Amino acid sequence: MKTQKNFLIEQDTQGEYLFEMANLFQTTTHLPMMIWLQYNSPTETGRPDCPRLTFQNNKATKHNGELIPISIDRNEPKILLNHCRLQITQTELAELQTWIRKNYDALMKVWNQEIDAVEFATKYMKE
């Protein structure tokens, strides 16, 4: 099982650390929380079972380690942690889920490494 820290940073076979997520600030997404886009890049340590992104579990404008994974799903994005204590409201979570559904196709392009986070934010993202 990956810990919160290992979820963010995985070590490759040569001991180098791979940073596998790109963040989008609230001013870019117009969501109440910071978003972290993740890429599907197979490693020997394995990858998540389903496409996902991560959101900061509060409305802070700087990263503070409070990250929660959520599925990229066209119909029903779901939190992918058991027993997590949300520090955002259910309304804010619903807003994030709506944003994921609206941006599903483009988020899948990011996940599949067809576009990067900059291209997502500047050409594809729907508010």
Secondary structure, DSSP 4 states (H G I P E B T S, - for coil): ---HHHHHEEE-TTS-EEE-EEEE-HHHH-SSS-EEEE-----TT---SS-EEEEESS--SS--S-EEEEE--SS---B--TT----S-HHHHHHHHHHHHHTHHHHHHHHTTSS-HHHIIIII---
